[in-house]
Every structure is written in structure tokens, then in C-alpha cells.
Amino acid sequence: MDLSVTLVVVLALSLLIGVSLGVLGGGGSILTVPILVYVAGMDPKEAIAASLFVVGVTSAAGAVSHARGGRVRWRTGLIFGAAGLVGAFLGGLLGGYLPGTLLLVFFALMMVATSIAMLGGRRAVDESKKHSELPVLRVLLDGLVVGLVTGLVGAGGGFLVVPALALLGGLPMSVAVGTSLLVIAMKSLGGLFGYLSAVSLDWPLVIAVTVAAIVGSVVGGRLAGRIPEMALRKGFGWFVLVMGTFVLVQQAPAGLAVPIITVVLGLGLAAGACWRFVSSCPLRRDAATA
């Protein structure tokens, strides 16, 4: 593919990722690494480092918007984010010395986990399980672990951060979402610094992708409420699941490709049967309450 055509395709896909982020409030950034690897032709480690920059800047821009609306709890976010930054830095350092194939396998597994979280919808938090006071040590530990995963594979991990903030920080869900963007921005920064010790980036391309994602997120934010969020979330969740399976198959030995497809297809059929025939299916809870 011609270089200029490749650039246009990458930027168009980055714009769509930003739109999904603006409409859904998360999840879209999980596709940044596959786009940079399979469309832009980046090395996996470079793609993960670039994704951390894109996710970090986009999340910081979103956090500013939420902060203006009073939906960021700074003390909780900074404590969780500081631990996440340290964990992500360590994850980035470690990722710089791991084989690219192994990193892509880890990333594909993260894609599958993210798709399941999106298909299941955002769980309501049991008010009785919320902490009335911030358990600092638990927050630091959780932040460190989630940050390590983020730094290693370049995914923001919003589906892990939001419930943790709601439960451990006792935050309302809307505030947890806003605060999570601050946390994700800090974690992404730590992971990026970790990777930069081992890789160098094509900064003009990375910045162009970031700008496209931010523009898309602004457009998506204005479209929010006009597009049925649950339908989009489910459709995007299935797409991420397919992409995660594609990455796994690409990286797996030839003999494991068929078993991987079979397992994922089985999970998809089971989820479809649950949705269609089981009235208490957890995949349907948001549709029932919408």
C-alpha cells in the first residue's frame, strides 16, 4: 500500500477510535495497537509505546472536560494514579525486554477481557460494599497492579479502574468515570517513559494519530445521546472480540489457530444464546434497564 494511502487510512481509523471514545467513554483505545501494528506497520513495542502516548493525551483531554463539570475527585485520582504511574513505568521497562510476539499475545488477551466487559455493560456498584473512607494501602496496591498491566500492553484498562474507584474510593459512577481518565493519563505517562528506554518513536505519525483521536473524541462527545449507546457498545464489544481473536491467531503457532477460533466461536455462540433465550442473562441487564 502506498505510504500516503496508509497514512490516510491510519488517521481515518484513529478518528473513528476517538469517536467511539467520545460516545462510549472508553474502550476505543484498545484498537490503537492493532492499527499501528497491522496498518501502519509498526514494531509491536513501538506500537504499544505510541498507544500509551495516544491514550494518555486523549484521557488527559477528557479529564479536563470532566473536571470542569466537577466530576474528578483529585485526591483519590492522584493517589491511585501515582501508584499506577509507578506500576506502568515498571511494566514499560519490562515490556521493552520481552519479545514482541509475547506482548501481542498479552495484548490480545486484554482485548478479549475488554470486549467481555463492554458486552456485559457497566455493572452497578453495590452501595453496601463502598468504602466510607479511602483505604489508601488497598488503592495503592490496586493502582500498582493495574498500572503494571497498562504499562506492559499499552491499554488504558478503564474497565478495571472505574469499578475500583467506585468501590474503594466510594465515588458515584459519573465521578469514577471522570476520575478514571486522570488515572489512565498518569498510568499511560509512566508506561511511555518505561518503554522509551528501549524504543524510539516516529513522533510526527504518533502526534498525527493523537490529534485525530482527540478530534474524534470531541465529535463523539457531541454525538453522545444521539446514538443508542448500548447498541453501539455491544457492537463495538463484538468487534473488539473479533480483533482480539485475529491478533491471537496471527501470533499463535499454526497448530493452535483452529482451537483458538473454536473456543472464541463457542464463547460467542454461548453469549448469543444467553442473550436471546435466557431472560436473566447478564448481557441483557442494561437493555432491561434502559
JOUR-V124874 format. One record per backbone hydrogen bond with DSSP energy under -0.5 kcal/mol. NH is the residue of the N-H (numbers start at 1). CO is the residue of the C=O. E is the energy in kcal/mol with one decimal. If there is no record, write none. Layout:
<<NH	CO	E> <NH	CO	E>>
This chain:
<<6	2	-2.7> <7	3	-2.2> <8	4	-2.0> <9	5	-2.5> <10	6	-2.7> <11	7	-2.5> <12	8	-2.5> <13	9	-2.5> <14	10	-2.2> <15	11	-2.1> <16	12	-1.9> <17	13	-2.1> <18	14	-2.2> <19	15	-2.1> <20	16	-2.3> <21	17	-2.1> <22	18	-2.5> <23	19	-2.3> <24	20	-2.9> <25	21	-2.2> <30	27	-1.4> <31	28	-2.0> <32	29	-1.6> <35	31	-2.0> <36	32	-2.3> <37	33	-2.3> <38	34	-3.0> <39	34	-0.5> <39	35	-1.8> <40	35	-2.1> <42	36	-3.1> <47	43	-2.8> <48	44	-2.4> <49	45	-2.3> <50	46	-2.7> <51	47	-2.5> <52	48	-2.1> <53	49	-1.6> <54	50	-2.5> <55	51	-3.2> <56	52	-2.3> <57	53	-2.6> <58	54	-2.4> <59	55	-2.5> <60	56	-2.3> <61	57	-2.2> <62	58	-2.0> <63	59	-2.6> <64	60	-1.9> <65	61	-1.4> <66	62	-2.2> <67	63	-2.8> <68	64	-1.9> <69	65	-0.9> <70	67	-1.7> <71	66	-2.7> <74	72	-0.9> <77	73	-2.6> <78	74	-2.9> <79	75	-2.1> <80	76	-2.5> <81	77	-2.9> <82	78	-2.4> <83	79	-1.8> <84	80	-2.4> <85	81	-2.7> <86	82	-1.9> <87	83	-2.5> <88	84	-3.0> <89	85	-2.3> <90	86	-2.1> <91	87	-2.5> <92	88	-2.9> <93	89	-2.4> <94	90	-2.5> <95	91	-2.9> <96	92	-1.6> <97	94	-1.7> <98	95	-1.0> <103	99	-1.9> <104	100	-2.2> <105	101	-1.8> <106	102	-2.4> <107	103	-2.6> <108	104	-2.6> <109	105	-2.1> <110	106	-1.9> <111	107	-2.2> <112	108	-2.2> <113	109	-2.3> <114	110	-2.6> <115	111	-2.6> <116	112	-2.1> <117	113	-2.1> <118	114	-2.4> <119	115	-2.7> <120	116	-2.2> <121	117	-0.8> <123	121	-0.7> <127	125	-0.6> <129	126	-1.8> <130	127	-1.1> <131	167	-2.2> <135	168	-0.7> <136	134	-1.5> <139	135	-2.6> <140	136	-2.7> <141	137	-2.3> <142	138	-2.9> <143	139	-2.8> <144	140	-2.1> <145	141	-2.2> <146	142	-2.7> <147	143	-2.3> <148	144	-2.0> <149	145	-1.8> <150	146	-2.4> <151	147	-3.0> <152	148	-1.7> <153	149	-2.2> <154	150	-2.5> <160	157	-1.6> <161	157	-1.9> <162	158	-2.5> <164	160	-1.2> <165	161	-2.6> <166	162	-2.2> <167	163	-2.7> <168	164	-2.7> <169	164	-0.7> <169	165	-1.0> <171	165	-1.2> <176	172	-2.7> <177	173	-2.3> <178	174	-1.7> <179	175	-2.9> <180	176	-2.1> <181	177	-1.0> <182	178	-0.9> <183	179	-2.0> <184	180	-3.0> <185	181	-2.1> <186	182	-2.0> <187	183	-2.7> <188	184	-2.7> <189	185	-1.8> <190	186	-2.0> <191	187	-2.6> <192	188	-2.5> <193	189	-2.2> <194	190	-1.8> <195	191	-2.2> <196	192	-2.3> <197	194	-0.8> <198	195	-2.5> <199	195	-1.8> <203	201	-1.5> <205	202	-0.5> <206	202	-2.4> <207	203	-3.0> <208	204	-2.0> <209	205	-2.5> <210	206	-2.2> <211	207	-2.7> <212	208	-2.3> <213	209	-2.3> <214	210	-2.4> <215	211	-2.7> <216	212	-2.5> <217	213	-2.2> <218	214	-2.0> <219	215	-2.2> <220	216	-3.0> <221	217	-2.4> <222	218	-1.6> <223	219	-1.5> <224	220	-1.3> <225	227	-0.6> <226	223	-2.5> <227	223	-1.1> <232	228	-2.1> <233	229	-3.0> <234	230	-2.7> <235	231	-2.4> <236	232	-2.8> <237	233	-2.4> <238	234	-2.3> <239	235	-2.0> <240	236	-2.6> <241	237	-2.0> <242	238	-2.3> <243	239	-2.5> <244	240	-2.8> <245	241	-2.2> <246	242	-2.4> <247	243	-2.4> <248	244	-2.2> <249	245	-2.7> <250	246	-2.4> <251	247	-1.8> <252	248	-1.7> <256	253	-2.2> <257	253	-0.7> <257	254	-0.8> <258	254	-0.5> <260	256	-2.1> <261	257	-2.2> <262	258	-2.6> <263	259	-2.5> <264	260	-2.4> <265	261	-2.8> <266	262	-2.4> <267	263	-2.3> <268	264	-2.6> <269	265	-2.7> <270	266	-2.5> <271	267	-2.6> <272	268	-2.6> <273	269	-2.6> <274	270	-2.4> <275	271	-2.6> <276	272	-2.2> <277	273	-2.8> <278	273	-0.5> <278	274	-1.7> <279	277	-0.7> <281	278	-1.7> <284	281	-2.0> <285	282	-1.0> <288	284	-2.0> <289	285	-1.1> <290	286	-1.0>>
